[in-house]
Amino acid sequence: MVRISGVVLPAHKHIGIALTAIKGIGRPLARRICGELKIDTFVKAESLNEEQEARLRSRVEKELTEGELIRKVSLDIKRLQDIGTWRGMRHRKKLPVRGQTSRRNARTKRGKKKTGLSGRTTLTKT
């Protein structure tokens, strides 16, 4: 059982894939980390020795992961909202931010479709 950054890595997966269980580490970064530490990416996470685990742990701590990453992203969004940018306004209104159309699409962001007479639901006889 390998535990890095407060996340238990899946033991049955290759270490190149298992590292992606940590928020903020994707496949390219996982491959780069394994290359720097000279760890084969196809070795299973459960078969790492303690020295390799310690090197992985110390290397991953240098990256922005988990809670620190979430905090940084939320502060960046708050900064955009405070200075009144277009992206900040779109975040505040819970609309698509990156230029997607929202007239017909973006149902997951906008919520359930409102129909007819000012969005009221009609009662049916039971």
PLY file of the C-alpha trace (Angstrom):
ply
format ascii 1.0
element vertex 126
property float x
property float y
property float z
element edge 125
property int vertex1
property int vertex2
end_header
0.00 0.00 0.00
1.66 3.17 -1.27
0.42 6.43 0.23
1.55 9.71 -1.39
0.08 13.17 -0.70
-2.66 11.61 1.42
-3.84 9.37 -1.42
-3.55 5.59 -1.40
-2.36 4.56 -4.86
-4.15 1.61 -6.51
-1.82 -1.34 -5.91
-2.72 -3.41 -8.97
-1.97 -0.64 -11.51
1.30 0.35 -13.15
2.98 3.21 -11.31
2.68 5.48 -14.38
-1.11 5.13 -14.17
-1.41 4.83 -10.38
0.19 8.26 -9.87
-2.73 9.82 -11.77
-4.95 9.03 -8.76
-3.34 12.11 -7.16
-5.19 15.27 -8.16
-2.86 17.46 -10.20
-0.78 14.64 -11.69
-1.69 13.41 -15.15
-0.08 10.83 -17.37
2.62 13.09 -18.87
3.76 14.36 -15.48
3.67 10.83 -14.03
5.87 9.60 -16.89
8.26 12.53 -16.42
8.54 11.89 -12.66
9.23 8.17 -13.22
11.85 9.06 -15.84
13.63 11.48 -13.50
13.71 8.90 -10.71
14.66 6.07 -13.10
11.63 3.98 -12.11
10.08 1.76 -14.78
6.55 3.04 -15.49
5.28 -0.50 -16.02
6.17 -1.78 -12.55
3.11 -2.30 -10.33
2.60 0.14 -7.45
2.52 -2.69 -4.92
5.95 -3.98 -5.96
7.85 -0.72 -5.30
10.48 -0.96 -2.59
10.63 1.51 0.29
13.52 3.50 -1.19
11.61 4.05 -4.44
8.49 5.03 -2.48
10.47 7.59 -0.49
11.96 9.09 -3.67
8.50 9.26 -5.28
7.02 10.86 -2.17
9.70 13.55 -2.00
9.43 14.28 -5.77
5.61 14.54 -5.74
5.75 16.94 -2.77
7.50 19.45 -5.06
4.43 19.55 -7.34
1.21 21.45 -6.67
-1.30 18.70 -5.79
-4.54 17.96 -3.94
-5.61 20.66 -1.46
-2.98 23.22 -2.49
-4.08 22.94 -6.13
-7.78 23.28 -5.29
-7.04 26.32 -3.10
-4.95 27.97 -5.86
-7.64 27.44 -8.52
-10.41 28.80 -6.29
-8.31 31.85 -5.40
-7.60 32.45 -9.10
-11.33 32.33 -9.88
-12.10 34.66 -6.97
-9.45 37.11 -8.22
-11.03 37.11 -11.69
-14.43 37.83 -10.13
-13.09 40.62 -7.92
-11.44 42.53 -10.76
-14.57 42.14 -12.88
-13.23 40.31 -15.91
-15.47 38.61 -18.45
-14.32 35.19 -17.28
-15.02 36.15 -13.69
-18.56 37.21 -14.56
-19.16 33.95 -16.42
-17.93 32.02 -13.37
-20.23 34.03 -11.10
-23.27 33.38 -13.33
-22.32 29.68 -13.62
-22.14 29.84 -17.40
-19.54 28.36 -19.78
-16.33 30.36 -19.49
-14.26 29.45 -22.53
-16.38 30.80 -25.36
-18.81 27.93 -25.80
-22.31 28.74 -26.99
-24.91 28.76 -24.25
-28.11 29.49 -26.12
-28.99 25.91 -26.93
-26.33 23.90 -25.11
-24.70 24.04 -21.66
-27.58 22.23 -19.97
-25.35 20.88 -17.22
-24.23 24.38 -16.32
-27.60 26.12 -16.72
-29.77 23.49 -15.07
-33.06 21.89 -16.03
-34.94 23.35 -19.00
-37.74 25.74 -18.07
-40.80 25.41 -20.28
-43.73 27.65 -21.12
-45.50 30.14 -18.89
-42.62 31.68 -17.00
-41.20 28.30 -16.07
-44.17 27.13 -13.99
-44.87 23.44 -13.87
-48.43 22.40 -14.64
-50.35 20.11 -12.34
-51.74 16.91 -13.79
-54.89 15.17 -12.58
-54.25 11.99 -10.69
0 1
1 2
2 3
3 4
4 5
5 6
6 7
7 8
8 9
9 10
10 11
11 12
12 13
13 14
14 15
15 16
16 17
17 18
18 19
19 20
20 21
21 22
22 23
23 24
24 25
25 26
26 27
27 28
28 29
29 30
30 31
31 32
32 33
33 34
34 35
35 36
36 37
37 38
38 39
39 40
40 41
41 42
42 43
43 44
44 45
45 46
46 47
47 48
48 49
49 50
50 51
51 52
52 53
53 54
54 55
55 56
56 57
57 58
58 59
59 60
60 61
61 62
62 63
63 64
64 65
65 66
66 67
67 68
68 69
69 70
70 71
71 72
72 73
73 74
74 75
75 76
76 77
77 78
78 79
79 80
80 81
81 82
82 83
83 84
84 85
85 86
86 87
87 88
88 89
89 90
90 91
91 92
92 93
93 94
94 95
95 96
96 97
97 98
98 99
99 100
100 101
101 102
102 103
103 104
104 105
105 106
106 107
107 108
108 109
109 110
110 111
111 112
112 113
113 114
114 115
115 116
116 117
117 118
118 119
119 120
120 121
121 122
122 123
123 124
124 125
